[in-house]
Amino acid sequence: MKHSNHRKPRQQRAQQVLRLGLLATAGLAAVATAAPAQAATTAAPQGGSGLTMPEVHVHADTALSNANRLHTRDFRTSFAIHEYGDTVGAGIANRAYASSVGCNGSDHCRSVALSFQIVTMGGSHTHLNASNVSKAVNNHCTGCETMAGAYQFIVDTPQAMHLTSSDRAKLTAIQHELASLRGTTDSPAVLKQKADALAGRVVAVLRSAAARTPSRPAPTRAGFFASPTSPRITVHSLMDGWPS
């Protein structure tokens, strides 16, 4: 599991981009092989309210699978957690790409990519740019099974939320179950049901953790939007290549 904690100073088929400029009013109600997260943090200066200004965070997480004549089965997952805490804003991207290329009729390809990304943030902030992408492509691969699924979980709380060791243990167990789907011979429909069920368990863990967060809103910095008055958990899921 990729897990980042930043509380210290410091393309339906192709893409869906969420630009939430007003978190105070917008509803914000994750390894087999994953591309490395690219992080850039910039410490902000002291605000006019006298409060120390938090940071801006940027992360991208990717599950990328590719099946072909030489490697007819590929299953890749990414499972990432980013705890931003008190933050100015964030740019996050969650991506699942699956492709099948050139397999013949006697030996169909199967390519599956599943990416789970969890982001938590709290307090007053300015904006969140979130991108959740899922794309499955068959290239000269008649009869191949090519499926991609991107699940993005965003938690916004009045004050910074902290995952406990118990929370992380539960999420680690979910990550292992997600990775264990690699060896399954389940139909695409059943596989999707299992992935959806795991996503539901992630939501349950996050809901429990958010409920422990103090309900008193954090002080609002000058020029910022106020923190939410209650926890908001949003799940964005994009599935491409799966049976309807």
C-alpha positions in Angstrom: 0.0 0.0 0.0 1.3 3.4 -0.9 0.6 5.6 2.1 1.5 9.2 2.4 1.0 11.4 5.5 1.5 15.1 4.9 0.6 16.6 8.3 4.2 17.8 8.7 5.4 21.1 6.9 6.4 20.7 3.5 -10.7 10.8 -20.1 -17.8 8.0 -19.2 -14.8 6.0 -20.8 -11.8 8.1 -21.1 -11.7 10.7 -18.4 -13.7 12.5 -15.8 -12.3 15.6 -14.3 -13.8 17.1 -11.2 -13.0 20.7 -10.4 -14.3 21.6 -7.0 -13.5 25.3 -6.5 -15.8 25.8 -3.6 -15.4 23.1 -1.1 -17.6 24.9 1.3 -20.6 24.3 -1.0 -19.6 21.4 -3.2 -20.5 17.9 -2.0 -17.5 15.9 -1.1 -20.3 13.8 0.7 -6.1 2.3 -3.8 -0.4 -3.4 -4.9 0.5 -5.4 -7.6 2.2 -2.9 -9.9 1.4 0.7 -9.8 3.1 3.7 -11.4 4.9 5.7 -8.7 3.1 8.6 -7.2 4.5 11.9 -8.1 4.4 14.3 -5.2 5.1 18.0 -5.0 4.4 20.0 -1.9 4.8 23.7 -1.5 4.7 25.3 1.8 2.5 28.4 1.9 3.3 31.6 3.8 1.6 32.8 7.0 -1.9 34.0 6.5 -3.4 37.3 7.4 -5.4 35.7 10.2 -2.2 34.8 11.9 -2.7 31.0 11.3 0.1 29.0 9.8 -0.7 28.4 6.1 -0.8 24.7 5.2 0.5 23.1 2.0 -0.6 22.2 -1.6 -0.4 18.6 -2.5 -0.2 16.8 -5.9 -0.4 13.0 -6.4 -1.1 10.6 -9.3 -1.7 6.9 -8.8 -2.0 4.4 -11.7 -2.8 0.8 -12.4 -1.6 -0.3 -15.9 -2.2 -3.7 -17.4 -1.3 -5.0 -20.9 -2.0 -8.4 -22.3 -0.6 -9.7 -25.6 0.3 -12.9 -27.5 3.3 -13.6 -25.3 1.5 -12.6 -22.0 -2.2 -13.4 -22.4 -3.2 -12.6 -18.8 -2.4 -9.5 -17.0 -4.0 -8.1 -13.8 -2.7 -5.0 -12.1 -3.9 -3.1 -9.1 -3.0 0.1 -7.3 -4.1 1.0 -3.7 -3.0 4.3 -2.3 -3.8 6.4 0.7 -3.0 10.1 1.0 -3.7 11.8 4.3 -3.4 15.5 3.6 -4.8 16.8 6.8 -5.0 20.6 6.9 -4.2 21.7 3.4 -4.5 24.8 1.1 -5.7 22.5 -1.8 -4.8 19.5 -3.8 -4.4 18.1 -7.3 -5.0 14.4 -7.4 -5.3 11.9 -10.3 -6.4 8.3 -10.1 -5.9 6.2 -13.3 -6.7 2.7 -14.5 -5.6 1.7 -18.0 -6.0 -1.8 -19.5 -5.1 -3.0 -23.0 -5.2 -6.2 -25.0 -3.2 -6.5 -28.2 -3.1 -9.0 -31.0 -4.3 -12.2 -29.3 -5.8 -14.8 -31.6 -9.1 -16.6 -31.4 -7.7 -19.8 -29.8 -6.2 -17.9 -26.9 -8.0 -14.8 -25.9 -6.3 -12.1 -23.9 -7.6 -10.9 -20.5 -6.3 -7.6 -19.1 -7.6 -6.0 -15.9 -6.6 -2.8 -14.1 -8.1 -1.7 -10.9 -7.0 1.4 -9.0 -8.2 2.5 -5.5 -7.2 6.0 -4.3 -8.1 7.4 -0.9 -7.6 11.1 -0.1 -8.4 12.7 3.2 -8.3 16.4 4.0 -9.7 18.7 6.7 -10.1 22.3 7.8 -10.5 25.4 5.6 -9.0 25.3 2.1 -9.3 26.8 -1.4 -9.8 24.1 -4.0 -9.5 20.5 -5.0 -8.8 19.4 -8.6 -9.5 15.7 -8.9 -9.2 13.5 -11.9 -10.5 9.9 -12.1 -9.7 8.1 -15.3 -10.6 4.6 -16.5 -9.8 3.3 -20.1 -9.9 -0.2 -21.6 -8.7 -0.8 -25.2 -8.7 -3.8 -27.5 -6.3 -3.6 -30.4 -6.7 -6.3 -33.0 -7.9 -8.6 -30.2 -11.3 -10.0 -31.0 -13.0 -11.8 -28.1 -10.5 -10.5 -25.5 -11.6 -9.3 -22.1 -10.2 -5.9 -21.3 -11.5 -4.1 -18.2 -10.4 -1.1 -16.2 -11.9 0.3 -13.0 -10.9 3.5 -11.1 -12.3 4.1 -7.6 -11.6 7.4 -5.9 -12.5 8.1 -2.3 -12.4 11.7 -1.1 -13.0 12.6 2.6 -13.4 16.2 3.7 -13.9 16.8 7.4 -14.2 19.9 9.7 -10.8 19.2 11.1 -7.9 17.0 9.9 -8.8 13.3 10.1 -6.3 10.8 11.3 -6.4 7.1 10.4 -5.6 4.9 13.3 -3.5 1.8 13.2 -6.7 -0.2 13.2 -8.1 1.7 10.3 -4.9 1.1 8.3 -5.0 -2.6 9.2 -8.5 -2.9 7.8 -7.5 -1.0 4.6 -4.4 -3.2 4.2 -6.6 -6.3 4.4 -8.8 -4.8 1.7 -5.7 -4.1 -0.4 -4.6 -7.7 -0.1 -8.1 -9.0 -1.1 -8.0 -6.7 -4.1 -4.6 -8.1 -5.2 -5.8 -11.6 -4.6 -8.3 -11.2 -7.4 -5.4 -11.6 -9.8 -5.8 -15.4 -9.9 -9.5 -15.5 -10.2 -11.3 -17.1 -13.2 -14.5 -15.3 -12.3 -16.6 -13.8 -15.1 -16.2 -10.0 -15.6 -19.6 -9.5 -14.0 -18.6 -11.4 -10.9 -15.2 -9.7 -10.8 -16.9 -6.3 -10.8 -19.2 -7.3 -8.0 -16.2 -8.2 -5.9 -14.4 -5.0 -6.7 -17.5 -3.0 -5.8 -17.9 -4.9 -2.5 -14.3 -4.0 -1.6 -15.0 -0.4 -2.4 -18.0 -0.5 -0.1 -15.7 -1.8 2.7 -13.3 1.1 2.1 -16.2 3.5 2.5 -17.2 1.8 5.8 -13.7 2.3 7.2 -13.5 5.9 6.1 -17.0 6.7 7.5 -16.0 5.3 10.9 -12.8 7.3 10.9 -14.5 10.5 9.9 -17.1 10.1 12.7 -14.3 10.3 15.2 -13.1 13.6 13.9 -14.0 16.6 16.0 -17.2 18.2 14.7 -16.1 21.7 15.6 -15.0 23.5 12.4 -11.4 24.6 12.2 -10.7 28.4 12.2 -11.1 29.9 8.7 -8.1 31.5 7.2 -8.4 34.9 5.5 -9.4 34.4 1.8 -10.3 30.7 2.3 -13.6 28.9 2.4 -14.8 27.6 5.7 -14.3 24.0 6.6 -17.4 21.7 6.3 -19.7 21.5 9.3 -19.9 17.7 9.0 -17.8 15.0 7.4 -18.3 14.6 3.6 -17.3 11.3 1.8 -17.5 11.1 -2.0 -16.8 8.0 -4.1 -16.1 8.4 -7.8 -16.0 5.2 -9.8 -15.4 4.8 -13.5 -15.6 1.4 -15.2 -14.6 0.8 -18.8 -14.8 -2.5 -20.8 -17.1 -4.2 -18.2 -20.4 -5.9 -19.3 -23.4 -3.7 -18.7 
